[in-house]
Amino acid sequence: MTILRIPEDSPEWHAIRLRHIGGSEIAALFGLQEDFAQSAFTLHMVKSGRIPAPPVDDAPGTRIWYGKRKEATIAALAAELFGWDIEKGWYHSDDVTPGMGCSLDYVIKEPGREETRLGFHGPGVLQIKNVDWLEHKRKWTGGGPPFSIMLQVQQEMACSGMSWGVVACEIGGNDIRPYRFPASDKITGSIREKIAGFWQGVEDEQVPQIDGSDSTAAALYALYPSTPTPVPLDMRGNPRFAEVALELLVERAAVKAAAEREQAAKNELESLLQGATLAETDGVRVSVTVVAEQPARKGSRRIRVSEIITQ
């Protein structure tokens, strides 16, 4: 491993990140990135220098703004709760796979009581997350974080040479839970393979497949800014153009039809509810939020249908 002691958010830090796939980016190479993260297509365009890195929205009140300002507090609280001695982490460049790196949130200098019981030795990676209660319920299933975060912490362990790590997650502002993991050679091997393949693709100009993410859409807008076209572009020599254009027409018609079916189902539920705001049957609960009673209009009552488990 190579430790680069450069300040986070400095020009040097951004320059080194441009030459590496970081822990927060690896999920895209598996097609598992979060909605707000860059897609594999966008990463290819950014890392190859074809478009600038997308601007980070960290204005006051944004998710990133909150996360940056709460990170140190969550880390300090977690250290006190779980008996850790921690220090701020640095950027690590992997010595095995070129172009693989990560920024560590914190390092736990030595195992606490629970980590010792699990057989962990030496320092460990500490990753800080801050999620609301509903997001945690929806995505942190199966006793652990989403796989995108699992990949991130495994990459951080691989780059830093540490054999264990913890994701300390603050839930809803008042509940900090630790998720402890040993390093996995199998996952690390997959990460190294994906990153090596990514950089080979950049060298060979093999662009990843275009997907339906907002990230890819933004990258395409940056790559191909609109230009006035008074005469239609002749695409008759490109059969894929007509195929994709027709696909878009079909999908738009499907969305319209689905919206009409959804509204018809809502209307029928309204007739069955007869003004009630809560009802349930075996396996299903229906709740209604009254937005505006008068004047009556579409969307004045919001209907939510959820699954329930009955004994």
Backbone as numpy.savetxt, mean C-alpha at the origin, in Angstrom:
# Nx Ny Nz CAx CAy CAz Cx Cy Cz
25.99 -5.81 4.07 25.15 -4.62 4.07 26.03 -3.38 4.07
25.52 -2.31 3.52 26.19 -1.02 3.53 25.26 0.00 4.16
25.70 0.61 5.26 24.87 1.61 5.94 25.22 2.98 5.42
24.23 3.71 4.97 24.42 5.06 4.45 23.80 6.03 5.44
24.62 6.73 6.17 24.13 7.64 7.21 23.85 9.02 6.61
22.76 9.05 5.86 22.35 10.30 5.21 20.97 10.68 5.75
20.74 11.98 5.95 19.45 12.41 6.51 18.29 12.06 5.59
17.21 11.55 6.18 16.02 11.24 5.41 15.43 12.52 4.82
14.92 12.41 3.60 14.33 13.52 2.85 15.37 14.50 2.32
16.66 14.20 2.49 17.70 15.06 1.93 17.87 14.74 0.44
18.50 15.64 -0.35 18.73 15.34 -1.77 19.51 14.05 -1.97
20.49 13.79 -1.07 21.28 12.56 -1.19 20.41 11.33 -0.97
19.50 11.42 -0.01 18.60 10.31 0.30 17.69 10.00 -0.89
17.12 11.05 -1.50 16.25 10.84 -2.66 17.05 10.28 -3.84
18.29 10.71 -3.98 19.11 10.21 -5.09 19.42 8.73 -4.93
19.74 8.30 -3.72 20.06 6.89 -3.50 18.81 6.03 -3.64
17.66 6.54 -3.23 16.41 5.78 -3.37 16.05 5.58 -4.84
16.42 6.54 -5.68 16.13 6.43 -7.10 16.88 5.25 -7.72
18.01 4.88 -7.13 18.82 3.78 -7.67 18.53 2.44 -7.00
17.54 2.42 -6.12 17.20 1.19 -5.41 15.69 0.96 -5.43
15.30 -0.30 -5.29 13.92 -0.64 -4.94 13.88 -0.74 -3.42
13.06 0.12 -2.79 13.02 0.16 -1.34 11.97 -0.75 -0.76
11.95 -0.83 0.57 11.02 -1.71 1.25 9.57 -1.33 1.02
9.28 -0.03 0.90 7.91 0.40 0.66 7.49 0.23 -0.79
8.44 -0.16 -1.66 8.15 -0.31 -3.09 8.08 -1.77 -3.54
8.61 -2.68 -2.73 8.75 -4.07 -3.18 7.41 -4.71 -3.48
6.34 -4.35 -2.76 5.04 -4.99 -2.97 4.56 -4.82 -4.41
4.93 -3.70 -5.05 4.49 -3.45 -6.43 5.03 -4.52 -7.38
6.22 -5.04 -7.11 6.79 -6.06 -7.99 6.07 -7.39 -7.86
5.29 -7.54 -6.78 4.46 -8.72 -6.59 2.99 -8.43 -6.96
2.71 -7.18 -7.41 1.34 -6.80 -7.72 0.47 -6.63 -6.49
1.09 -6.29 -5.35 0.36 -6.21 -4.08 0.46 -4.84 -3.43
0.79 -3.81 -4.20 0.95 -2.48 -3.62 -0.38 -1.93 -3.11
-0.31 -1.09 -2.09 -1.50 -0.40 -1.60 -1.97 0.61 -2.65
-3.21 1.06 -2.51 -3.79 1.95 -3.51 -3.00 3.24 -3.68
-2.37 3.71 -2.58 -1.65 4.99 -2.64 -0.21 4.83 -3.12
0.26 3.60 -3.29 1.67 3.34 -3.62 1.88 3.26 -5.13
3.15 3.34 -5.54 3.48 3.27 -6.96 3.32 1.85 -7.48
2.83 1.75 -8.72 2.72 0.45 -9.39 4.07 0.06 -9.98
4.16 -1.19 -10.45 5.40 -1.64 -11.10 5.67 -0.81 -12.36
4.61 -0.45 -13.10 4.78 0.38 -14.29 5.36 1.74 -13.93
4.81 2.36 -12.88 5.30 3.67 -12.46 6.74 3.58 -11.98
7.06 2.55 -11.20 8.44 2.37 -10.72 9.40 2.25 -11.89
9.03 1.51 -12.91 9.90 1.36 -14.09 10.16 2.72 -14.72
9.11 3.51 -14.89 9.26 4.81 -15.53 10.10 5.77 -14.68
9.91 5.71 -13.35 10.66 6.59 -12.47 12.12 6.16 -12.38
12.36 4.88 -12.14 13.74 4.41 -11.93 14.56 4.46 -13.21
13.88 4.38 -14.36 14.61 4.48 -15.64 14.82 5.93 -16.07
14.26 6.86 -15.29 14.45 8.28 -15.58 13.52 8.84 -16.63
12.49 8.11 -17.00 11.59 8.59 -18.06 10.58 9.61 -17.52
10.24 9.53 -16.25 9.38 10.53 -15.62 9.95 10.84 -14.24
9.68 12.02 -13.70 10.13 12.32 -12.33 9.32 11.52 -11.32
9.88 11.36 -10.14 9.16 10.67 -9.07 7.89 11.45 -8.74
6.77 10.75 -8.53 5.52 11.46 -8.21 5.69 12.29 -6.95
5.12 13.48 -6.90 5.24 14.31 -5.69 4.54 13.64 -4.51
5.11 13.82 -3.35 4.54 13.25 -2.13 3.64 14.30 -1.47
2.40 13.94 -1.25 1.46 14.87 -0.63 1.57 14.74 0.89
2.40 15.60 1.48 2.56 15.58 2.94 2.13 16.92 3.55
1.14 17.54 2.90 0.60 18.79 3.44 -0.07 18.53 4.78
-0.15 19.54 5.65 -0.80 19.35 6.95 -2.18 18.71 6.81
-2.41 17.68 7.62 -3.68 16.99 7.60 -3.71 15.74 6.75
-2.69 15.52 5.90 -2.68 14.33 5.05 -2.20 13.12 5.84
-2.41 11.93 5.24 -2.00 10.69 5.88 -0.50 10.66 6.15
0.29 11.11 5.17 1.75 11.09 5.32 2.19 12.09 6.39
1.55 13.25 6.42 1.87 14.26 7.42 1.66 13.72 8.83
0.51 13.08 9.04 0.24 12.48 10.35 1.27 11.40 10.67
1.53 10.53 9.69 2.45 9.42 9.92 3.84 9.87 10.32
4.36 10.88 9.62 5.71 11.36 9.93 5.78 11.93 11.35
4.76 12.66 11.74 4.80 13.33 13.04 4.48 12.41 14.21
3.81 11.30 13.94 3.47 10.38 15.01 4.47 9.23 15.16
5.34 9.06 14.16 6.25 7.92 14.16 7.10 7.85 15.42
7.75 8.96 15.77 8.64 8.95 16.94 7.87 8.69 18.23
6.67 9.24 18.32 5.85 9.04 19.52 5.43 7.58 19.65
4.99 6.99 18.55 4.57 5.58 18.58 5.76 4.70 18.94
6.93 5.00 18.35 8.13 4.20 18.63 8.50 4.28 20.12
8.45 5.48 20.69 8.79 5.65 22.10 7.79 4.92 23.01
6.51 5.02 22.68 5.50 4.32 23.47 5.67 2.81 23.38
5.93 2.32 22.17 6.11 0.88 21.99 7.34 0.39 22.76
8.42 1.18 22.73 9.62 0.79 23.47 9.35 0.68 24.97
8.57 1.63 25.49 8.24 1.59 26.92 7.31 0.43 27.23
6.35 0.18 26.36 5.39 -0.90 26.59 6.05 -2.28 26.56
6.97 -2.48 25.64 7.49 -3.83 25.41 8.94 -4.01 25.83
9.50 -3.01 26.52 10.82 -3.17 27.12 11.97 -3.15 26.13
11.89 -2.27 25.13 12.94 -2.20 24.12 13.83 -0.98 24.33
15.08 -1.12 23.95 16.00 0.01 23.83 16.18 0.24 22.33
15.71 1.39 21.83 15.68 1.60 20.39 16.56 2.78 19.99
16.91 2.80 18.70 17.61 3.93 18.11 17.11 4.13 16.69
17.23 5.36 16.20 16.76 5.67 14.84 17.57 4.90 13.82
16.89 4.41 12.77 17.58 3.64 11.74 18.12 4.53 10.63
18.92 3.91 9.74 19.52 4.60 8.60 19.17 3.86 7.32
19.71 4.35 6.22 19.48 3.69 4.93 20.49 2.55 4.79
19.99 1.39 4.36 20.83 0.20 4.15 20.78 -0.21 2.69
21.93 -0.38 2.09 22.03 -0.86 0.72 22.49 -2.32 0.76
21.75 -3.19 0.09 22.04 -4.63 0.15 23.32 -4.97 -0.60
24.12 -5.86 -0.01 25.38 -6.25 -0.64 25.23 -7.44 -1.58
24.09 -8.12 -1.52 23.89 -9.32 -2.34 23.22 -8.98 -3.67
22.17 -8.18 -3.61 21.40 -7.84 -4.81 21.55 -6.36 -5.12
22.24 -6.00 -6.19 22.38 -4.58 -6.54 21.01 -3.95 -6.77
20.88 -2.69 -6.33 19.63 -1.98 -6.52 18.55 -2.34 -5.52
18.93 -2.94 -4.40 17.99 -3.30 -3.34 18.40 -2.55 -2.08
17.47 -1.81 -1.49 17.80 -1.02 -0.30 16.58 -0.78 0.54
16.78 -0.05 1.63 15.65 0.28 2.50 16.07 1.33 3.52
15.09 2.07 4.00 15.28 2.98 5.13 14.63 2.35 6.36
15.40 2.13 7.39 14.85 1.57 8.62 14.20 2.67 9.46
13.02 2.39 10.00 12.40 3.33 10.93 13.25 3.41 12.20
13.39 2.25 12.85 14.17 2.17 14.09 14.84 0.80 14.17
15.78 0.71 15.09 16.44 -0.56 15.40 16.24 -0.85 16.88
15.80 -2.07 17.21 15.74 -2.53 18.59 17.11 -3.13 18.91
17.82 -2.53 19.85 19.23 -2.88 20.06 19.42 -4.33 20.51
18.49 -4.84 21.29 18.58 -6.23 21.74 17.18 -6.73 22.06
16.97 -8.04 22.02 15.62 -8.56 22.23 15.06 -8.19 23.60
13.75 -7.91 23.65 13.06 -7.76 24.91 12.66 -9.13 25.44
11.84 -9.13 26.47 11.48 -10.41 27.10 10.78 -11.35 26.13
9.78 -10.84 25.40 9.03 -11.69 24.49 9.89 -12.14 23.31
10.76 -11.26 22.81 11.63 -11.63 21.70 12.64 -12.70 22.14
13.12 -12.58 23.37 14.03 -13.60 23.90 13.31 -14.94 24.01
12.06 -14.91 24.47 11.30 -16.15 24.59 11.12 -16.82 23.23
11.02 -16.01 22.17 10.86 -16.54 20.82 12.18 -17.01 20.21
13.28 -16.79 20.92 14.58 -17.25 20.45 15.31 -16.27 19.55
14.89 -14.99 19.56 15.56 -13.99 18.74 16.86 -13.57 19.40
17.85 -13.24 18.56 19.16 -12.83 19.06 19.62 -11.57 18.31
20.46 -10.78 18.98 21.03 -9.60 18.34 20.01 -8.50 18.14
20.39 -7.45 17.40 19.45 -6.34 17.13 18.37 -6.75 16.15
17.25 -6.02 16.19 16.14 -6.31 15.30 15.59 -5.05 14.66
14.90 -5.22 13.56 14.27 -4.13 12.83 12.96 -3.75 13.52
12.70 -2.45 13.64 11.43 -1.97 14.17 10.78 -1.08 13.12
9.63 -1.51 12.66 8.87 -0.75 11.67 7.61 -0.21 12.33
7.31 1.07 12.10 6.19 1.74 12.75 5.06 1.94 11.75
3.84 1.56 12.16 2.66 1.77 11.34 1.57 2.43 12.18
0.76 3.23 11.51 -0.35 3.93 12.17 -1.59 3.74 11.31
-2.59 2.99 11.82 -3.78 2.71 11.03 -5.02 3.00 11.86
-6.12 3.30 11.17 -7.36 3.47 11.91 -8.00 2.11 12.17
-9.00 2.11 13.05 -9.58 0.85 13.50 -10.19 0.06 12.36
-10.91 0.73 11.44 -11.58 0.03 10.37 -10.58 -0.56 9.38
-9.53 0.18 9.07 -8.50 -0.34 8.16 -7.84 -1.57 8.77
-7.58 -1.53 10.07 -6.97 -2.68 10.73 -7.89 -3.89 10.66
-9.17 -3.69 10.89 -10.13 -4.79 10.85 -10.22 -5.40 9.47
-10.16 -4.56 8.44 -10.33 -5.03 7.07 -9.09 -5.70 6.51
-7.91 -5.16 6.83 -6.70 -5.58 6.14 -5.73 -6.38 6.99
-5.74 -6.17 8.31 -4.79 -6.88 9.17 -5.46 -8.16 9.66
-5.63 -9.08 8.74 -6.35 -10.31 9.05 -5.37 -11.47 9.25
-5.87 -12.57 9.79 -5.02 -13.75 9.96 -3.93 -13.58 11.00
-4.11 -12.64 11.92 -3.12 -12.47 12.98 -1.87 -11.72 12.58
-1.90 -11.02 11.46 -0.71 -10.30 11.03 -1.05 -9.17 10.09
-0.06 -8.40 9.68 -0.28 -7.27 8.77 -0.51 -7.74 7.34
-0.93 -6.83 6.46 -1.05 -7.18 5.04 0.29 -7.66 4.49
0.22 -8.48 3.42 1.45 -9.07 2.89 2.41 -8.01 2.37
1.88 -6.87 1.95 2.78 -5.79 1.49 3.71 -5.35 2.61
3.19 -5.30 3.84 4.01 -4.91 4.99 4.95 -6.05 5.39
4.48 -7.28 5.27 5.34 -8.43 5.52 6.56 -8.40 4.60
6.31 -8.11 3.31 7.42 -8.02 2.36 8.39 -6.91 2.76
7.85 -5.79 3.20 8.67 -4.65 3.57 9.61 -4.99 4.73
9.07 -5.59 5.78 9.91 -5.89 6.94 10.92 -7.00 6.61
10.54 -7.95 5.76 11.50 -8.98 5.35 12.65 -8.37 4.54
12.32 -7.40 3.68 13.38 -6.74 2.92 14.29 -5.94 3.84
13.71 -5.30 4.84 14.52 -4.53 5.79 15.46 -5.44 6.57
14.99 -6.61 6.95 15.87 -7.55 7.65 16.99 -8.03 6.73
16.65 -8.31 5.46 17.66 -8.80 4.52 18.74 -7.75 4.27
18.32 -6.50 4.05 19.29 -5.45 3.75 20.17 -5.11 4.94
19.60 -5.18 6.15 20.35 -4.80 7.34 21.12 -5.95 7.96
20.86 -7.17 7.51 21.53 -8.34 8.07 20.97 -8.78 9.40
19.81 -8.26 9.80 19.20 -8.63 11.08 18.29 -9.84 10.88
18.16 -10.64 11.92 17.45 -11.92 11.79 16.02 -11.89 12.31
15.59 -10.75 12.82 14.21 -10.65 13.30 13.76 -9.19 13.23
12.44 -9.03 13.27 11.89 -7.68 13.20 10.52 -7.63 13.83
10.09 -6.41 14.11 8.79 -6.17 14.72 8.08 -5.04 13.97
6.81 -5.24 13.67 5.97 -4.16 13.19 5.13 -3.70 14.37
5.37 -2.48 14.84 4.57 -1.90 15.93 3.48 -1.05 15.31
2.25 -1.48 15.48 1.12 -0.83 14.81 0.24 -0.14 15.84
0.07 1.19 15.68 -0.88 1.91 16.51 -2.23 1.90 15.81
-3.25 1.42 16.52 -4.58 1.25 15.96 -5.53 2.26 16.60
-6.09 3.12 15.78 -7.09 4.05 16.27 -6.59 5.06 17.27
-5.27 5.23 17.38 -4.72 6.26 18.24 -4.50 5.88 19.69
-4.91 4.67 20.11 -4.75 4.34 21.53 -4.48 2.86 21.79
-4.06 2.12 20.77 -3.81 0.69 20.93 -2.59 0.33 20.09
-1.48 -0.01 20.73 -0.25 -0.38 20.01 -0.04 -1.88 20.15
0.06 -2.54 19.00 0.24 -3.99 18.99 1.53 -4.34 18.24
2.32 -5.25 18.81 3.54 -5.69 18.13 3.31 -6.97 17.32
3.83 -7.02 16.13 3.78 -8.22 15.30 5.23 -8.61 15.04
5.64 -9.76 15.55 7.05 -10.17 15.54 7.29 -11.22 14.47
8.44 -11.10 13.76 8.72 -12.02 12.66 10.20 -12.40 12.64
10.50 -13.67 12.40 11.88 -14.04 12.08 12.13 -13.80 10.59
13.38 -13.64 10.23 13.72 -13.50 8.82 13.41 -14.81 8.10
12.92 -14.68 6.87 12.56 -15.86 6.07 13.44 -15.92 4.83
14.24 -16.97 4.72 15.10 -17.13 3.54 14.27 -17.28 2.27
13.11 -17.94 2.38 12.27 -18.16 1.20 11.72 -16.84 0.68
11.18 -16.00 1.58 10.63 -14.71 1.15 11.75 -13.81 0.66
12.88 -13.81 1.37 14.01 -13.00 0.93 14.47 -13.39 -0.46
14.50 -14.70 -0.73 14.89 -15.16 -2.06 13.96 -14.65 -3.14
12.65 -14.65 -2.85 11.68 -14.14 -3.81 11.85 -12.64 -4.04
12.13 -11.91 -2.96 12.34 -10.47 -3.07 13.56 -10.17 -3.93
14.65 -10.87 -3.66 15.88 -10.65 -4.44 15.65 -10.97 -5.93
14.90 -12.04 -6.19 14.63 -12.42 -7.58 13.80 -11.35 -8.29
12.77 -10.83 -7.60 11.92 -9.79 -8.20 12.72 -8.52 -8.48
13.57 -8.13 -7.54 14.33 -6.89 -7.72 15.37 -7.04 -8.83
16.05 -8.18 -8.87 17.01 -8.41 -9.96 16.30 -8.40 -11.31
15.12 -9.01 -11.37 14.36 -9.01 -12.62 13.89 -7.62 -13.01
13.54 -6.82 -12.01 13.10 -5.45 -12.30 14.21 -4.65 -12.96
15.40 -4.68 -12.37 16.50 -3.89 -12.92 16.96 -4.42 -14.28
16.84 -5.75 -14.48 17.14 -6.29 -15.80 16.14 -5.78 -16.81
14.87 -5.66 -16.39 13.84 -5.11 -17.26 14.09 -3.66 -17.61
14.60 -2.89 -16.66 14.96 -1.49 -16.94 16.08 -1.43 -17.96
17.08 -2.29 -17.78 18.21 -2.31 -18.72 17.77 -2.74 -20.11
16.86 -3.72 -20.17 16.41 -4.23 -21.47 15.22 -3.45 -22.03
14.78 -2.41 -21.31 13.62 -1.60 -21.72 12.37 -2.45 -21.89
12.20 -3.41 -20.98 10.99 -4.24 -20.94 10.03 -3.63 -19.92
9.06 -2.90 -20.43 8.14 -2.16 -19.57 7.10 -3.10 -18.97
6.85 -3.01 -17.66 5.81 -3.85 -17.04 4.44 -3.59 -17.65
3.55 -4.54 -17.49 2.21 -4.43 -18.04 1.46 -3.26 -17.42
0.70 -2.56 -18.24 -0.14 -1.47 -17.75 -1.30 -2.06 -16.96
-1.54 -1.52 -15.75 -2.63 -2.00 -14.92 -3.65 -0.88 -14.71
-4.65 -1.14 -13.88 -5.72 -0.18 -13.68 -5.55 0.73 -12.49
-4.35 0.86 -11.96 -4.13 1.67 -10.76 -4.07 3.16 -11.08
-4.38 3.97 -10.07 -4.25 5.42 -10.21 -2.80 5.81 -10.46
-1.88 5.05 -9.86 -0.46 5.33 -10.02 -0.05 5.22 -11.49
-0.49 4.17 -12.16 -0.16 3.99 -13.57 -0.79 5.08 -14.42
-2.04 5.45 -14.10 -2.69 6.52 -14.85 -1.89 7.82 -14.73
-1.44 8.15 -13.52 -0.66 9.37 -13.32 0.66 9.30 -14.07
1.29 8.11 -14.08 2.56 7.96 -14.80 2.36 8.17 -16.29
1.27 7.66 -16.83 0.99 7.84 -18.27 0.74 9.30 -18.61
0.04 10.02 -17.72 -0.18 11.44 -17.96 1.15 12.20 -17.96
2.06 11.80 -17.06 3.37 12.46 -17.02 4.22 12.08 -18.23
4.08 10.84 -18.66 4.88 10.35 -19.79 4.41 10.93 -21.12
3.10 11.07 -21.27 2.53 11.54 -22.53 1.61 12.72 -22.28
2.14 13.92 -22.11 1.28 15.09 -21.91 0.41 15.34 -23.14
-0.78 15.88 -22.91 -1.72 16.11 -24.01 -1.15 17.09 -25.03
-1.36 16.76 -26.28 -0.94 17.65 -27.37 -2.13 17.86 -28.31
-2.38 19.10 -28.75 -3.49 19.35 -29.68 -3.34 18.49 -30.93
-4.42 17.80 -31.34 -4.39 16.90 -32.49 -5.55 17.26 -33.42
-5.36 18.26 -34.31 -6.47 18.70 -35.17 -6.91 17.62 -36.16
-5.98 16.76 -36.57 -6.30 15.67 -37.50 -6.21 14.35 -36.74
-7.22 13.49 -36.84 -7.18 12.23 -36.08 -5.93 11.41 -36.37
-5.34 10.87 -35.34 -4.18 10.00 -35.47 -4.63 8.71 -36.14
-3.95 8.32 -37.20 -4.34 7.12 -37.93 -3.76 5.89 -37.23
-4.65 5.11 -36.58 -4.22 3.92 -35.83 -4.64 2.63 -36.52
-4.96 2.70 -37.82 -5.43 1.51 -38.52 -4.38 0.41 -38.61
-3.13 0.77 -38.46 -2.08 -0.23 -38.51 -1.81 -0.89 -37.17
-2.57 -0.49 -36.16 -2.38 -1.05 -34.82 -3.68 -1.73 -34.37
-3.80 -3.05 -34.58 -5.06 -3.74 -34.25 -5.38 -3.69 -32.76
-4.39 -3.54 -31.92 -4.64 -3.51 -30.48 -5.41 -2.24 -30.08
-5.21 -1.16 -30.82 -5.89 0.10 -30.50 -7.41 -0.08 -30.55
-7.92 -0.64 -31.65 -9.36 -0.85 -31.78 -9.87 -1.82 -30.72
-9.08 -2.85 -30.43 -9.48 -3.84 -29.44 -9.65 -3.21 -28.06
-8.67 -2.38 -27.66 -8.74 -1.75 -26.34 -9.85 -0.71 -26.29
-10.03 0.05 -27.37 -11.09 1.05 -27.39 -12.46 0.40 -27.24
-12.66 -0.73 -27.89 -13.92 -1.46 -27.75 -14.07 -2.04 -26.35
-12.98 -2.49 -25.77 -13.01 -2.99 -24.39 -13.50 -1.90 -23.44
-13.03 -0.67 -23.67 -13.45 0.44 -22.81 -14.95 0.71 -22.96
-15.44 0.67 -24.19 -16.88 0.86 -24.40 -17.68 -0.22 -23.67
-17.23 -1.47 -23.75 -17.94 -2.57 -23.10 -17.91 -2.40 -21.59
-16.76 -2.03 -21.03 -16.64 -1.87 -19.58 -17.51 -0.71 -19.09
-17.56 0.37 -19.83 -18.40 1.50 -19.43 -19.88 1.10 -19.44
-20.27 0.33 -20.45 -21.66 -0.14 -20.49 -21.94 -1.06 -19.31
-20.96 -1.90 -18.94 -21.13 -2.81 -17.81 -21.25 -2.05 -16.51
-20.45 -0.98 -16.35 -20.53 -0.15 -15.14 -21.89 0.51 -15.05
-22.40 1.03 -16.17 -23.71 1.68 -16.18 -24.81 0.68 -15.82
-24.72 -0.52 -16.40 -25.73 -1.54 -16.12 -25.67 -1.98 -14.66
-24.45 -2.12 -14.12 -24.30 -2.51 -12.72 -24.86 -1.44 -11.79
-24.64 -0.16 -12.15 -25.17 0.93 -11.33 -26.70 0.92 -11.34
-27.28 0.61 -12.49 -28.74 0.55 -12.58 -29.29 -0.62 -11.76
-28.60 -1.77 -11.82 -29.04 -2.92 -11.02 -28.90 -2.64 -9.53
-27.81 -1.94 -9.17 -27.62 -1.58 -7.76 -28.74 -0.68 -7.26
-29.11 0.33 -8.08 -30.17 1.24 -7.66 -31.51 0.52 -7.59
-31.75 -0.42 -8.51 -33.00 -1.19 -8.46 -33.08 -2.01 -7.17
-31.95 -2.61 -6.77 -31.92 -3.38 -5.53 -32.17 -2.47 -4.32
-31.57 -1.28 -4.34 -31.79 -0.32 -3.25 -33.27 0.08 -3.18
-33.84 0.34 -4.35 -35.25 0.74 -4.37 -36.15 -0.35 -3.81
-35.87 -1.61 -4.16 -36.70 -2.69 -3.65 -36.52 -2.86 -2.14
-35.27 -2.70 -1.67 -35.05 -2.76 -0.23 -35.82 -1.66 0.48
-35.84 -0.47 -0.12 -36.60 0.64 0.47 -38.08 0.27 0.61
-38.62 -0.40 -0.41 -40.03 -0.76 -0.35 -40.29 -1.81 0.72
-39.29 -2.69 0.95 -39.44 -3.72 1.98 -39.22 -3.16 3.38
-38.30 -2.19 3.50 -38.02 -1.58 4.81 -39.17 -0.69 5.29
-39.86 -0.06 4.35 -40.98 0.83 4.68 -40.59 1.90 5.71
-39.40 2.49 5.51 -38.95 3.59 6.35 -38.06 3.19 7.51
-37.94 1.90 7.81 -37.08 1.45 8.92 -35.61 1.71 8.57
-34.79 1.88 9.59 -33.37 2.15 9.37 -32.46 1.00 9.77
-33.03 -0.11 10.26 -32.21 -1.26 10.64 -33.06 -2.52 10.52
-32.51 -3.53 9.85 -33.20 -4.81 9.70 -32.17 -5.89 9.49
-32.53 -7.14 9.82 -31.61 -8.24 9.59 -32.38 -9.53 9.37
-31.70 -10.44 8.69 -32.21 -11.79 8.51 -31.02 -12.72 8.61
-31.19 -13.99 8.32 -30.09 -14.94 8.49 -28.91 -14.53 7.60
-27.82 -14.15 8.23 -26.59 -13.85 7.52 -26.44 -12.45 6.97
-27.49 -11.62 7.05 -27.41 -10.29 6.44 -28.05 -9.26 7.36
-27.38 -8.13 7.49 -27.93 -6.98 8.21 -27.96 -5.78 7.26
-29.06 -5.03 7.32 -29.21 -3.84 6.48 -29.40 -2.64 7.40
-28.55 -1.63 7.22 -28.69 -0.39 8.00 -28.81 0.78 7.05
-29.55 1.80 7.47 -29.82 2.97 6.63 -29.38 4.22 7.37
-28.62 5.05 6.70 -28.25 6.36 7.22 -29.07 7.42 6.50
-29.81 8.21 7.26 -30.65 9.25 6.66 -29.79 10.48 6.37
-29.66 10.81 5.12 -28.88 11.98 4.72 -29.77 13.20 4.64
-30.94 13.06 3.99 -31.88 14.18 3.85 -33.27 13.60 3.59
-34.20 13.92 4.45 -35.56 13.42 4.27 -36.33 14.23 3.23
-36.10 15.54 3.23 -36.83 16.42 2.30 -35.82 17.36 1.63
-35.89 17.57 0.33 -36.82 16.87 -0.55 -36.35 15.46 -0.86
-37.25 14.57 -1.17 -36.87 13.20 -1.51 -36.02 13.21 -2.77
-34.95 12.52 -2.75 -34.07 12.47 -3.92 -33.21 11.22 -3.85
-32.64 10.88 -4.97 -31.75 9.73 -5.02 -30.56 9.96 -4.09
-30.30 9.02 -3.22 -29.16 9.14 -2.32 -29.49 9.82 -1.02
-30.79 10.15 -0.79 -31.14 10.81 0.47 -31.05 9.85 1.65
-31.12 8.54 1.37 -30.93 7.52 2.40 -29.85 6.55 1.89
-28.80 6.40 2.66 -27.69 5.53 2.27 -27.88 4.16 2.91
-27.90 3.14 2.08 -28.14 1.78 2.55 -26.83 1.02 2.59
-26.57 0.38 3.72 -25.37 -0.45 3.89 -25.80 -1.87 4.21
-25.26 -2.82 3.44 -25.56 -4.23 3.67 -24.28 -4.92 4.13
-24.36 -5.65 5.23 -23.19 -6.32 5.76 -23.54 -7.76 6.13
-22.54 -8.62 6.07 -22.73 -10.00 6.47 -22.66 -10.12 7.98
-23.49 -10.98 8.54 -23.41 -11.27 9.98 -23.40 -12.77 10.17
-22.85 -13.19 11.27 -22.78 -14.61 11.59 -23.83 -14.92 12.64
-24.71 -15.82 12.31 -25.75 -16.21 13.25 -25.50 -17.61 13.77
-25.78 -17.82 15.03 -25.57 -19.12 15.64 -26.73 -20.05 15.32
